[in-house]
Structure formats: C-alpha cells, structure tokens
Amino acid sequence: MNILLRLQELFSPLGHLASYILAYIFESLFLVIFVTISLIVMIYVFRKYMARVQQRIGPNRVGKFGLLQLIADALKLVGKENILPKNRDDLPYKLAPAMVFVSLVLAFTILPYGDFFYLGSFTVTHSEVTIILLFGIIAIMPIGEVLAGISSANKYALLGALRAVAKDVSFEIPMMLSVLAIVMMASARTPSSLSLESIISSEFLPYGILEPIGLFVFFISMVARASYTPFDLGESDSELVSGHSTEYSGMRFGMFYMGMFGSIFLGSLIVSILYLGGPSGPLESSLGFIWLIIKAAILVLISFTVWLSMPRIRIDKFINFGWKYLIPIAMINLILAGIITLGWGL
C-alpha cells in the first residue's frame, strides 16, 4: 500500500471520487514539500561542505549553525526587483525558468521511492513505461535553458545556450545507451522492463555490480547534465558571466539555481534506482525510502566533491569526451549486457 491509498481511506467518508481527488492533491503536495526541503538541505550542506574544503566556517550567523541563512536568502530573492531586458522576447523569457523548475518537480513524481513504514510509498505516478516518461520529462529542462538564452537578447546568454545544447546532445546518447543495456537485461527477468519498479524487482544483484561500465557512463552523463563545475559549460561564470541565466534576477534566477541542485539530487536518485538497487536494503522493506535516500546522499556528496575539486574542462575536449569516448564505451557495455542476457536465457 502507498500513501495515496492511506489518504484515500482517510477521506473515504467524502465519497469515492472526492476522496481520490483529495488524496492525489495531498500526495502531490507532500512530494513538493519533500523536494523543496531536500533542495534546501542540499544547498545548506553544500555551503558548509564547501567551507570546510576551503578551510572556512560557512553560514553561521543567521540562526543556529546558520540554518536560517537559506530562508533569508529566499526572502531576499523574493523581495528583489525583477529587472527585465529591454529587447527580450517576453513570453519565452518568462516561461523558461518555470519550465526548468516544473519539469524538475514532475520528474520526482515518477520515481519509485520505496515504502516508509505505515505511510507506504511516496510515488505519485505509476506506469509500465516510467523510463520513457522520466527521460521525456528530463529532456524538457534543457529546452528551458535554451529558451532563456535565446530570448534574453544577450550575446553571453546566447553563447551559453548554444554550449548547453552541444553538451546535452553529446551526453544524451551514451546515457540512453546505458539505460538500454539495463532494459535489455531486465527484459530477461520481467515483462515490464520499461518500468522502474519492475527493474528494481528484477535485480538479484544491483546492476551497478553487473554493469560497472554502464554505471560509470551513466553517472558521468548525469553529472554533465546537471551543469555544475567543472561541467558548467552553459554558464561558464569566468567566461560568459552566467550563461543562459545572465539576464535573470530575483526568483526567476532562483528557479535556475534550485534547478541545478535539483538536477544533482534527481540524478543521484536515478543512479541509485537503476544501478544501486533503489529502495532495496538488508533490513525490512518498510525502510526502503530510507535506503534510497542514503544511497542518493552518498552520490550527492561525491558530486559535491567533484564540483569543488576539479577545474573547468575546455568545451571542445569535454564534448569530444562524450562523442569519442563515452559512446564507444556505452556500445561495448551494451554488447556485454546482450551477452549476459543471452546467458540468462540459456
């Protein structure tokens, strides 16, 4: 049982249809709250972690241990004046940050989170083709970044958008090839190999153990999509001011900022689900949600370490890395996955 059915039981005196509508609304609200709190925690941990790496203290003035600093920053962004470029293309300019943030939140609705004690699963959307839905939704986020760069009427924003497109195209292909290898292997053990929940249930060993090459390629590709240093080729602060978000201020800029941290968390969850067993763990199944969050948190810290320790890679070298190295490696991984699948069939 999941949280939707628990809520439906709670609202059942209101009637069948009304109880389900309210249950969906509250379940979606809980998920939005979970995503928002997760992003706030990630930003706080990143600031403190970065301070420790750089031998600083980090946020420590506003609230105990600086815990209220993020609330102060959020209020500052909300209160800031939204300065609009004079020659902007108005509709796409205003639509772009909302497109990035909304698509990010929608991606979280599809993930299988596992059970959390009495409440059950937090998953909002259940489908037999969740992989297709998930990567279709993720593909919307770069469109928002491109719209922001083109509509800002700023040469630095336009160059940032073009760089982002080149980067995304370079790493989409190896990422999809890695996922295809998992779908191929899962199809030998479950008929619904395009469902994330079925992929998890088909594992006798995490696919990260069976496919370490695929894990490497997929993780690098998701890191590249998240666009943080050293992979922030679309922003490149030292070269392009701030890339596609150069002409944004206030909460519109805040949406892009939260979108970057949200992409790190989302990518860590996806890697955990596909390659590390997702909510599976050594103890009772009611702890599945906790196991998933622990795995994702470890990957988030690895991402933060990469962010803080590596210099930016030159754009041509980074794009060539995707085309000339990751795609051949992903093809080799796909062939190995096919051999393993044939072995299971025999």
Summary of the structure (lengths in Angstrom):
residues: 346
radius of gyration: 21.0
end to end distance: 36.0
largest distance: 66.3
contacts: 1174
relative contact order: 0.13
helix: 74%
strand: 1%
